[in-house]
Amino acid sequence: MTNLPEIDANRLWARQTEMDGIGATPGGGIHRLALGEADIEAHRRLNDWARARGWGVLLDDIGNMFLRREGADPSLPPVSSGSHTDSQPMAGRFDGMFGVLAALEALETIDDAGIETRHPIEVAIWNNEEGPRFTPACMGSATYAGVQALEKMLAAEDPDGVTMGQCVADLRAALPDAGRRELGEPFAAFIEAHIEQGITLEGYGNVIGVVTGMQGYRRFRVEVTGQDAHSGTTPRSRRRDAFVAATQMAEALRQAFLDETDTMRFTIGRFEVLPGGISVVPGRVVFTIDMRHPSSETLAAEGDRVVGICKDLKGDCEVSVTEFITSASMEFPEEMRARIEAAATARGFPNQRIYSAASHDARHISRLGPAGMIFIPCWEGISHNEAESATKEDCAAAAQVIADVLIELAV
């Protein structure tokens, strides 16, 4: 199609600025945990913008939300773009939300131009992508794609004992006019835009990253059980100190997964010492492990060492290791990569192919149709941090590429 419409960069930035105020932190970031009060308010705002256009709004059983502009043939699967609205605790403004708003701007641009498409076009908002409130991360997209069981995910509890099922009910109550979307409905195509969360694009001076694939990950929960004891009266010889055992495990694991190429990513993101009394020898420690590697074979072999290392260092304590989520490395289809690359080049946006070290919802949605991703630079690669930043111009470039590709795919 020639004479493709231009997106409205000012409108996109105004939408971003408005969303920045929902769950804003004093340090200039966002605290918008999945389906908390702020996240539900963000969904309301998106609902209002869609309704003003006369578009449909749909919710599925795990709390994913879809803004739908119908096509000439409603029987065709939708062409879709989107990301997520939730954040890490005290995190940045662009992670997730930028991808939702870029998709919204693309759809508004198509609507303003009066372009009739055969396929419906949708903005997808995936629930609980980040995962700090409910485990696992990417819950909404994984459940939609059949990777996770709905009943198990709805039963997931946050630290206060609130279930995901209760939160999904709260979202539906906040959007009483929303229609119903069935889990697992296919897509004609899906594109997700996201900040890079690294320094490659910034280092090369490029605006658009054409994402080729994502590295795999394995995540474990380690529970070390000893015995609570009085810190003043219990000698070392009689202690079953879960903290000592857990810290020895943590250091051994860190050493075991060091590699000279710095390719393996090993992180202990949570470390809870219980019961947490100043004068109590800890009887229980729970910590998590996040392992990532581009090679599924390496990830499998190295991850299989975790249990043995932990058991070797348990001492007088007991240890259990539970792997709660695994995902192999994956690649996006060349057709989608080429479309995104061609659209960026046609618009004059400097671009390059890039591999994603982080995981995103497009990983799971790729099971239901051709998927692709677009990265834009973020300042110094900083993300999951209040200092996270992206420029108006780069955000607009991604939205323009999305609009052009959606038109190409949907007409």
C-alpha positions in Angstrom: 0.0 0.0 0.0 1.4 3.4 -0.9 0.9 6.7 0.9 0.8 5.1 4.3 -0.6 7.5 7.0 1.7 9.3 9.5 1.3 8.6 13.2 0.7 11.5 15.6 3.9 11.7 17.7 2.4 14.4 20.0 -0.7 12.3 20.7 1.4 9.3 21.5 3.6 11.3 23.9 0.6 12.8 25.6 -0.9 9.4 26.2 2.5 8.3 27.6 2.6 11.3 29.9 -0.9 10.7 31.1 -0.2 7.0 31.9 3.0 8.1 33.7 0.7 9.7 36.3 -1.0 6.4 37.2 1.1 4.8 39.9 3.7 7.5 39.7 6.6 7.3 42.3 8.5 10.3 43.9 11.6 9.3 41.9 9.9 9.7 38.5 9.1 6.1 37.9 6.1 3.8 38.2 4.8 1.4 40.9 1.9 -0.4 39.1 1.7 -4.0 40.2 -0.5 -6.4 38.2 -4.2 -5.7 38.7 -3.6 -3.5 41.7 -5.6 -0.2 42.0 -3.2 1.7 39.7 -3.1 -1.1 37.0 -6.9 -1.4 37.0 -7.1 2.4 36.5 -4.7 2.2 33.6 -7.1 -0.4 32.0 -10.0 1.9 32.6 -8.2 4.7 30.7 -7.5 2.4 27.8 -11.1 1.3 27.8 -12.3 4.9 27.7 -10.0 5.7 24.7 -11.2 2.6 22.8 -14.9 3.3 23.6 -14.5 6.8 22.3 -13.5 5.3 18.9 -16.4 2.9 18.9 -14.1 -0.1 19.2 -14.9 -3.3 21.2 -13.3 -4.1 24.5 -12.8 -7.7 25.5 -11.5 -9.5 28.6 -10.5 -13.2 28.9 -10.6 -15.4 31.9 -7.0 -14.6 33.1 -7.5 -10.8 32.8 -5.9 -10.1 29.4 -7.6 -7.1 27.6 -8.2 -6.6 23.9 -9.2 -3.3 22.2 -10.7 -4.4 18.9 -11.3 -2.5 15.6 -13.4 -4.8 13.5 -12.4 -5.7 9.9 -14.5 -6.3 6.9 -14.4 -10.1 7.6 -14.9 -10.7 11.3 -14.4 -14.4 10.8 -10.7 -13.8 10.1 -8.2 -13.9 13.0 -7.0 -10.5 14.2 -3.7 -8.8 13.5 -2.6 -7.5 16.9 0.1 -5.5 18.7 0.5 -4.7 22.3 2.4 -5.4 25.5 1.6 -5.0 29.2 0.7 -2.2 31.7 2.0 -3.6 35.0 5.5 -2.8 36.3 8.1 -4.1 38.7 8.1 -2.4 42.1 9.3 1.2 41.9 10.3 0.8 38.3 10.3 2.6 35.0 7.6 4.3 32.9 8.2 2.7 29.5 8.6 -1.0 30.2 5.4 -2.5 28.8 3.3 0.6 28.7 5.2 2.0 25.8 4.3 -1.1 23.7 0.6 -0.8 24.6 0.5 2.9 23.7 2.5 2.4 20.5 0.0 -0.2 19.4 -2.9 2.1 20.3 -1.4 5.0 18.4 -0.9 2.7 15.3 -4.6 1.7 15.5 -5.8 5.3 16.0 -3.7 6.3 13.0 -5.3 3.6 10.9 -8.8 4.6 12.1 -8.1 8.4 11.4 -7.1 7.5 7.9 -10.4 5.5 7.4 -8.5 2.5 6.2 -10.7 -0.5 5.9 -9.0 -3.8 6.7 -10.2 -7.4 6.0 -8.8 -8.6 9.3 -9.8 -7.1 12.7 -7.0 -5.2 14.4 -6.4 -5.4 18.1 -4.4 -3.8 20.9 -3.5 -6.6 23.3 -2.8 -5.9 27.0 -1.3 -9.0 28.6 -1.9 -9.4 32.3 0.9 -9.9 34.9 3.9 -9.8 32.6 6.3 -8.7 35.3 5.6 -11.2 38.0 6.6 -9.5 41.3 3.0 -9.7 42.7 1.9 -13.1 41.2 4.2 -15.9 40.0 5.0 -16.8 37.3 5.8 -13.8 35.1 4.1 -13.6 31.7 1.2 -15.2 33.3 -1.5 -13.7 31.1 0.1 -14.6 27.7 1.3 -18.0 28.9 -2.3 -18.9 30.1 -3.8 -17.5 26.9 -1.4 -19.7 24.8 -2.0 -22.8 26.9 1.4 -22.9 28.5 -0.1 -22.5 32.0 -3.3 -24.0 33.3 -6.0 -21.4 34.0 -7.2 -22.9 37.3 -3.7 -22.9 38.7 -3.0 -19.3 37.6 -6.2 -18.0 39.1 -5.4 -19.7 42.4 -1.9 -17.9 42.5 -1.7 -15.7 45.6 0.2 -12.5 46.2 2.1 -11.9 49.5 -1.1 -10.7 51.2 -3.0 -13.8 50.2 -5.1 -12.2 47.5 -5.6 -14.5 44.5 -5.3 -13.7 40.9 -8.9 -14.9 40.5 -10.0 -12.1 42.9 -8.1 -9.5 40.9 -9.5 -10.7 37.6 -13.0 -10.3 39.1 -12.0 -6.8 40.2 -11.0 -5.9 36.7 -14.2 -7.2 35.2 -16.2 -5.2 37.8 -14.3 -2.1 36.7 -15.1 -2.8 33.1 -18.7 -4.1 33.3 -19.4 -3.5 29.5 -16.4 -5.5 28.3 -17.2 -8.5 26.1 -15.7 -11.9 26.5 -12.6 -13.3 24.7 -11.9 -17.0 24.7 -8.4 -18.2 25.7 -6.3 -19.5 22.8 -8.0 -17.7 19.9 -5.4 -17.5 17.1 -3.8 -14.4 15.7 -3.0 -13.7 12.0 0.1 -11.9 13.4 1.3 -10.3 16.6 3.9 -7.5 17.0 5.2 -6.3 20.4 7.2 -3.1 20.8 9.4 -2.7 23.9 12.4 -0.8 25.1 15.6 -2.8 24.6 16.7 -2.9 28.3 20.2 -3.0 27.0 22.8 -0.8 25.3 23.2 -2.3 21.9 20.9 0.1 19.9 22.2 3.1 21.8 25.8 2.0 21.2 25.3 1.6 17.4 23.1 4.7 17.1 20.2 2.8 15.7 16.5 3.6 16.4 14.8 0.3 15.6 15.9 -3.2 16.7 14.4 -6.0 14.7 14.3 -8.8 17.3 15.4 -12.2 16.0 14.6 -14.3 19.1 14.8 -14.7 22.9 17.1 -16.6 25.1 15.6 -19.4 27.3 15.2 -19.4 31.1 14.8 -21.7 34.0 13.5 -20.5 37.4 13.8 -22.3 40.7 12.5 -21.9 44.2 14.9 -23.1 46.9 13.6 -23.7 50.5 16.1 -24.4 53.2 14.7 -25.7 56.5 16.6 -25.8 59.7 15.4 -24.9 63.2 14.5 -21.6 64.9 16.6 -21.1 68.0 17.6 -18.5 70.6 20.6 -16.6 69.3 22.1 -16.0 72.7 21.7 -19.5 74.2 22.2 -21.8 71.3 25.9 -22.7 70.6 27.1 -23.2 67.0 27.4 -27.0 67.5 23.6 -27.2 68.2 22.4 -24.8 65.5 20.6 -25.8 62.3 21.0 -22.3 60.8 19.1 -22.1 57.5 20.7 -18.8 56.7 24.3 -20.2 56.8 23.3 -23.1 54.6 21.5 -20.9 52.2 24.3 -18.4 51.8 26.8 -21.2 51.2 24.5 -22.5 48.5 24.1 -19.1 46.9 27.8 -18.5 46.7 28.5 -21.9 45.3 25.8 -21.5 42.7 27.2 -18.1 41.7 30.7 -19.6 41.3 29.4 -22.7 39.4 27.6 -20.6 36.7 30.3 -18.0 36.1 31.6 -18.3 32.5 34.4 -16.5 30.7 32.2 -15.2 27.9 29.7 -13.7 30.4 26.8 -15.3 28.4 25.1 -17.1 31.3 22.7 -15.0 33.3 22.4 -16.1 36.9 20.3 -14.2 39.4 19.0 -14.7 42.9 16.2 -12.2 43.0 14.5 -13.0 46.2 16.1 -14.1 49.5 13.7 -14.4 52.5 15.0 -15.1 56.0 12.4 -16.4 58.4 11.1 -15.8 61.0 13.1 -12.6 60.8 13.7 -11.9 64.5 16.9 -10.1 65.5 17.6 -12.6 68.3 16.4 -15.7 66.5 18.6 -18.2 64.6 16.8 -18.4 61.3 15.0 -21.8 60.8 13.9 -21.2 57.2 15.2 -19.4 54.1 13.5 -19.2 50.7 15.3 -17.9 47.7 14.7 -17.9 43.9 17.1 -18.6 41.0 16.7 -17.1 37.5 19.0 -18.7 34.9 19.1 -17.6 31.3 21.1 -18.6 28.2 20.7 -18.4 24.4 21.5 -22.2 24.1 18.7 -24.4 25.2 21.2 -27.3 25.5 23.5 -25.3 27.8 20.6 -24.1 29.9 19.3 -27.7 30.3 22.7 -29.0 31.3 23.6 -26.2 33.7 20.2 -26.0 35.3 20.3 -29.7 36.1 23.2 -29.0 38.4 21.2 -26.7 40.7 19.7 -29.5 42.8 23.0 -31.3 43.4 24.8 -28.1 44.5 22.1 -27.2 47.0 21.9 -30.7 48.5 25.7 -30.9 48.8 25.7 -27.8 51.0 22.6 -28.3 53.1 24.6 -29.4 56.2 22.2 -30.3 59.1 19.3 -28.6 57.3 16.9 -29.9 54.7 16.5 -28.4 51.2 13.9 -28.6 48.5 14.4 -27.2 45.0 11.3 -26.7 42.8 11.6 -25.6 39.2 8.4 -23.5 38.7 8.8 -22.4 35.1 11.0 -23.2 32.1 11.1 -21.9 28.6 13.4 -22.8 25.8 15.2 -20.3 23.6 13.2 -19.3 20.5 13.4 -17.5 17.2 10.8 -15.3 15.5 9.9 -16.3 11.9 12.0 -14.7 9.2 8.8 -13.4 7.5 8.0 -11.2 10.4 11.6 -10.0 10.9 11.8 -9.1 7.2 8.5 -7.1 7.3 9.6 -5.1 10.3 13.0 -4.5 8.8 11.6 -3.4 5.5 9.1 -1.0 7.2 11.8 0.6 9.3 14.1 1.0 6.3 11.3 2.5 4.1 10.8 5.1 6.8 14.5 5.9 7.0 14.9 4.7 10.6 18.4 3.3 11.2 17.8 -0.3 12.3 19.6 -3.6 13.1 18.8 -7.1 14.0 19.1 -7.8 17.7 18.6 -10.8 20.1 16.6 -10.4 23.2 18.2 -11.4 26.5 14.9 -10.6 28.3 11.7 -12.5 28.0 8.4 -10.9 26.7 4.8 -11.9 26.0 5.5 -12.4 22.3 7.4 -15.6 23.3 4.1 -17.3 24.2 1.9 -15.6 21.6 4.2 -16.9 18.9 2.5 -20.3 19.5 -0.8 -18.9 18.1 0.4 -17.1 15.0 3.4 -15.4 13.4 5.0 -13.0 15.9 7.7 -10.4 15.9 9.2 -7.7 18.2 10.5 -4.2 17.8 13.1 -2.7 20.3 13.9 1.0 20.7 16.8 2.4 22.7 16.5 3.2 26.4 18.9 5.5 28.1 22.1 3.6 29.1 20.1 0.4 29.0 18.6 1.2 32.4 15.3 -0.6 33.1 13.3 -2.0 36.1 14.5 1.3 37.6 12.9 4.7 38.1 15.6 6.3 35.9 14.4 4.3 32.9 14.0 6.6 29.9 13.2 6.7 26.2 12.7 9.6 23.8 9.6 10.9 22.1 11.2 10.4 18.7 12.1 6.8 19.2 8.7 5.9 20.6 7.1 7.5 17.6 9.4 5.6 15.2 8.3 2.3 16.7 4.6 3.3 16.5 5.0 4.2 12.9 6.6 0.9 12.0 3.8 -0.9 13.8 1.2 1.0 11.9 2.8 0.3 8.6 3.2 -3.4 9.3 -0.3 -3.8 10.7 -1.8 -2.2 7.6 0.3 -4.5 5.3 -0.9 -7.5 7.3 -4.5 -6.6 7.8 -5.7 -5.2 4.5 
